[in-house]
């Protein structure tokens, strides 16, 4: 049995996420094993937490979150620095 490339796609079930799913399906070859998690349906929550996913859509290949999907989490400090909660 041949080993497969593990491709995990994390979505919110929205049209933007669907474009990523469609592209991955189009590009996938017989050596790719696609798993699609729809977090809006509570699918893949533990996996998303393990990857520290902070925004969707996100893709991991062979256990590594793609660099383009690595974003810093939104923090209280970042919101405050952007002016949230401060009068104009």
Helices and strands as residue ranges (DSSP letters): E 5-11, H 15-27, E 32-38, G 39-41, H 45-51, E 58-61, E 64-65, G 67-69, H 76-81
